[in-house]
Amino acid sequence: MVWNIQQTKDFNTVKLQKHNVQMKFKLAWNSKNDSGHPVAIGVYLYEVATGHPSRNAEDDFIEVIRRAHSEKGIALSVFHTQSDCYAPCTMRFAQNKNNQKENQKMKFKMIYLMMYVFIAMQFCFAQVDGEIVRKTKINNFDELITYIRQTELRDSIGLNKSRFQHFEDVSVFGITYLSDGLKVNGFLLIPKPDGKYPAIIYNRGGSLEWGTLTHHVSSVGLGELAKIAKAGYVVAASQYRGNGGGEGQEEYGGRDINDVLNLFNVLAATPQADTSKVGMFGWSRGGMTTFITLKNIKNSKRIKAVVVGGPGANLLTAVEDRPILEINWSKIIPGYREDQEQALLERSVLFWAEKLPRDIPILMMHGNADWHVKPSETLRLALQFDKYQIPYRLIMFEGGYHAIREHNDEVYRQIIGWFDRFLKNSEEAPVLTMDGKE
């Protein structure tokens, strides 16, 4: 760092050169203090090019003070900062060349200053969960392929273009947003006509990179979400941390639930989204994720309606039927190796259905030929919903496999119709009290 000081009649200007960014620190001289020493009131370090405060101001600030003391004989006497980090932050200096006591005081004040400025700067420049840090417009299928290769570093895509017939009917954005300080990737789909629309948070299925929103095996991917968005909904969806080029490591229903909760802030920052009308939609593992979110959300009234397809309601039987699941689960679910049963119970809504809200209507769909997730477990879950008077509708599709593509048109009529009822039309959740009325 190059440091020098230029004194004029009215102020001192401290010029600093650091990493090719020129910064200035101005000292405006005030009247003498009680001891008769000149007093200077300073303005925070700022970058000359932008006029913004230095992001490393805590280090630069200390360097100014240290050099001011050692080279100019200026000792720190008082420091004051305002609450707004972009407002002028001031400190006071007094001429004091030979006073040993003053030098000792300065050492202590330097320590306090370092602590104070560091904490203040961390607070001022802290990033907020749900903040969108990158947003890329994707105009068509070809641009999507390019985006996937650039962000997910995959050479083999294998997407079926026929699933994307509505992709150009809506505005599609690849987004990176913050969740627990991690940069998590996802997508945002918005109807093209101007206006305010109800919003849907979609929770993808699969684990790790298998079944992501851009994976060819996904039961519901970007193509299907575009179809829902075209029906008049803002749709936000996460790849979950660690997937799709994002940071961190997913936990299959652990802390990655925060990646879902932080989509509420993504929607709040989207002008077209009516956050008073938000629904949640999940398929397969995304059904599990949806139920865990419903259990953990602090304000359940933020969600007006739910749709799940082929939901994972009982992971204990799932791993018995498909032992291959244990390969990934043992790696990514915290505590799995130590207590497998407890780790799976925490993710199995069948065993804690009573903890779900009773004022959110739930549509459940399952194909009765599904060998990935047993349809009998969804039937058992429906009985639990009956027991605890949780409003639901269950549709079993004859001959339907996991994605129920055999009844694709009917599936999406049901999904959109459910959200139309409780989001667009603001229909109240049905009351399940059995009072004998006809």
N, C-alpha and C positions, 0 to 999 in steps of 0.2 A: 504494500500500500504506500503511495506517495502522499506525504502530508506536508502542508505548509499553512501559514496563517498570514492574512493580509488585514491590517488594521486601518480603518478610516476614522473619521471624526464620529460617525454615528454607529458603526457596527464593525465587528470582526467577521470575516468570512473564512471558514475552514474548508479548504478544498481537499477532497480525497479521490484517489483513483484506485478502483478495485475491480478486478476482472473486466477491465475496459469499460466500466460504468462510472461516469463522473458524478460525484455527489458533493453537496455543499451543506455546511452547518453554519448557520448565521447566529451571531451573538449581538443582540441589540443592547447597547449600554443604557442603563437607567441611572438614577441618582445614587449617591453614596449611601452605604448602609450605616448602622449605628456605630460601627467602629471606624467610620470615615473612609472605608475602602470602596472603590468603584464596584458597582454591581452590574453584572451582565445577565440579560434574560435571553435564552436561546430558543431557536425553533428547531424542531426535530430534523435529523438527517433526511434528505430527500434526493431522489435521482433527478439530475438536471434535465434529462431527455423527456421524462414522463411527468415530472412534478409529484410523483407518488413517494410515500415514505419508503426507505430502504427495507427490504425484507430481512436483511441481516443487521438491522439497526442495533440490536443488543450488543453485538460484537463491535460494530463501528463506533457506537456511542462510547463504549469503554475505551477504545483506542484514542478517541479525541481527548477524553478526560485525562488518560495516562500521559499523553504527550503534552497536553496543556500544562500539567503539573510539572513534568520533568524538564520541559524546554522553555516554558514561559513563566513558571512560578505561579500559576493560577490554581488555587485549591478549591475543591468543591465544598460548598457550605450547605445548600438546600436543594432538594430535588422535588419537582411536582409534575404530575402528568394528569391530563384530562381523560375521562372515560372513553371518549371516541378516539380510536387510534389514528384517524385521519385528521383530527383537529390538532392544532399546534401543541406539542408537548414541551414544557418549559423546564429549565433548571437555572439555578443562580450560582454565579461564581464571585469570589472576592479576591482581590490582590493580597497575597500572603506569602512572602518569600522565605521568611526565617523562623516562623513560629512553629516550633516542634510539636506543641500540643495540637495545633491545627492539622499538622500532617498526620498525627495519630488518628484524629477524628476522621480524617479523610479515608483512611484505610478501611475503617468500619463502614463508612457510608458507601464506599465503593462496593463492598460486599453486598450491602442491602440494595444498592442500585442495580447490580448485576442480577440479583434474584428478582427484583421487581420488574425490570425491563424484560427479562426473559419470560416471566409469567404473563406480563401484559401483551407481549408480542405473540405468544402462543395463543392467547385468547382472541386477539384481534384478527389474526390470520388463520384461525382454525377453520378447517373445512367441515361442512355440514353433511351428515348422512342424508342421502337422497339427492344431493346436488349433482346435476348433470355436468360432467367435465368435458364430455365430447359428444357431438351429435352429428351424424353423417346422413345426408339424404340419399336414399336408394330408390332410383326411379323405375327400374325394371328388373327382370329376372337376370339378365346378363350382368348388370351392376351388382346384384346380390352375390353372384358367383365370385366376382372380383373382390367384393367386401369380405366374403368368407375367407378367401385365400390370403387376404392382407391381415385380417385380425385373428383368424384361427390357425393360420399356417398349415392348412390342409390342402394336399394336392388332389385327393379323391373326394368328390362331392356327392355324386350319385343322386341328386335331387331329380324328381320327376316333374317336368315343367307343367304337366297337365294339372298339377295340384295348385298352380299359381295363376289361375285364370282371372282372379280378382285383384291381383297384386298391383296392377297399374290403376285400379279404380280408387285407391286410397293413397295417402301420403305415408311412406314408410321411412323410419329413421333407425339406424343403428346407434345405440347410445352406450356411453360408459358413465356410470354413476357411482357415488360413494356409498359404501355400506361398512360400518365398523372401521372406517379409514381405508378400506380396500377399494380398488377400482374394479367394479363388477360390470360385465357387459350384458346387454339386453336389447330389446327392441320396443319401439313406440309406433303405433299405427293410428292414424287420424283420418277421419272422413274429409274429403276434399272441399265440400261446400262450407263456407264460413258459418260459424255458429257455435253454440255450446252443446256438448253431448254428454250423456251418461258415460261412465268409465267402467272398464272391466280389467281386473288384474288376472292374468293367466299364469298358472303354475305348471311348468313342463313336467313330463315324465322322464323315466330312465335315470341313469346315474352317470356321473362323470361326463365324458363326451358322447356316450351312447344315449340317443334319444333327445339330444339338444333341439332347440327350436330350428336349427339349420341342418339337422341330421335326417337322412332319407328314411330312417325307420320310425321317426316320431309319429305317434298316433295323431297328434295335433301339432302342426308346424306353422311357419309363417304364412303359408298359402291359405290354411284354414282360418287363421286369425284375420287375414285380410277380408275374408268373406264375412266375418262377424263385424269388423270395423265398417265395412260397406253398408251394413244394416243400420248404421248410425251410432257407433260406439267408439270412444277412444280406448285403445287396448294397450296396456303396458305389460311386458313379460320379461322375466329375468332368465339368464342362462345359469344362474347361481354361481357363487364365488368359485374360482379355480377352473371354470369351464368357458369355452368359447373365447379364449384369449384373455380372460379376466384373472385378477390376482386372488391369492388365497387358496384354501382347500375346502371343498364342500364336505358337509358332515351328514348328509342324507337325513335331514330333519333336525339338525342341531342348530348351531349358530347361523347356518344359512337361511333360517327362517327370517332373520333380520333383513336379508336381501329382498324378501317379499314385503315385509313391513315398510321398508324404505322406499318402495314404489309409490306409497301414498304421497311422499314428498315429491317424487318425480311428477305425479299427476297434478299436485298442487302448483307446480311450476309450469304446467302446460295450460295455456289460456283457453284452449278448446274443451278442456275436461271439466265437467260439473262434479266436483268432489262431494257434493251432497247426495249424489246418486252413484254409488260404487258397488259393483258386484264382483264376485270371485269365481274363477273357473279353473278346474284342475283335472288332469287325466292321469290315471295310473298312480305312479309315485306322486304326481301333482295333486291327486286326491288326498293322499296322506298329508302332503304339505299344507293343503287347504284346511284340513281339520286341525292340524297342529297350530296353524295361524289363528283359527277361530278360538282355540283354547287359550292362546297366549295374548291375543290383542287386548289392550287395556280398555278400549272403547269399542264394543261390538257394534254400536250403532253406526260406525263408519262403513259397515258392510250391510247392504240391503237385501242381497239374494246370492245364492251359491248354486253352482252346477258342478257335479263331478261325474266322470266317466271311468268305469273299470277301476274304482278306487282301491288302493291298498289299505284294507281295514284291519287285517290281522297278519302281521309280518312273521309271527311264530309258525303258522301253517304254511306261509309262503316259502320260507327257507326249508321246511320239511319236504315240500313238494318239488322245490327246485334248488337243490344244494349248491348249484353253481353260483347262486346269489351271494353266498358267503364269501366268495373270493374277493369281491369288491367291498362288501359290507364290513368285513373284518379289518380292512385297510382304512376306511374313511369314517366309520361310526365310532366316536369316542367311547371308550369303556367296553367295546364289544368283546374283546378277548378276555377281559376280566369277568364280565357278567353279561353273557349274551342275552339271557332271558329278560333282564331288566332293560337293557338297551332297546330291545325290540318291543317290549311292552310300552315304553314311553312313546313309541311311534305308531302304536296300534289303537286307533280310535274305538275299536270294539270294546276295549277294556276301560275306557273313561268317557263314554258318550255323555254321561251326566254332566260333564264339565262344559259342554257346548252351550251357546246361547239358545234360548227358546223362542226368540223373535226373529230368526233369520230363516226364511223358507229355503229348503234344500231339494234340488232335483238330482236324483241318482239314476244313472243309466248303466246297464251292464249287458253284455252279450252272453247268452247262456251256453255258448260253445267256447268261451274264453278259457284257455289253458294257462295263460300267464298269471292271471289273478282269479281265484275261485269265485264264481258268481254266488256260491252258497254263503260266503262270508259277507257279501253285501246284503243277502237276505237276513242273515243274523243281525247285521247292523240296523236294518229297518225295524226289527223287533225291539232293539234297544231304543231307537227313536220313538217307537210307540210307547214304550215303558216310561220314558222321560218327557213325553209330550213335546217333542221337537218336530215342527212342521216339515213334512217331506212328501215328495212324490217319487215312486220307484217305477222305472220302466225296464223290463227285461226283454231284450230283443232275441227272438227265436233264431237260432243258427248264427248269431253274431259272434265274431271273434273279438280280440282285445280292442281293436280300434273301431269296431262295429261299422266298417266300411260297406258291409252288405246292406246296410240301411242308412247310408250316408245322408241322403236328402232329409229323411225323417229325423235323424239325429240333430241336424242343424236347425230344422224347423222347431224342434223342442227347445234347443238351447236359446235361440233368439227369442222365441215366444215367452220363455220363462223370464228372461231379462226384460223384455218389453213390459210384462205384467208388473214387475216389482221395481223397475228402474224408470222406464219411460212413463208408465202410467201411475207410478207411486202407489200401487195397491198394497194394503197392509197385509202382514203375515197372518194367515188364518189362526184362529183361536181353537185349540184342541180340547177344551173343557167339555166333557160329556155331560150336558145338562138336560138331556131328554127332549130338546126342541127338534122340530121337524123343519 
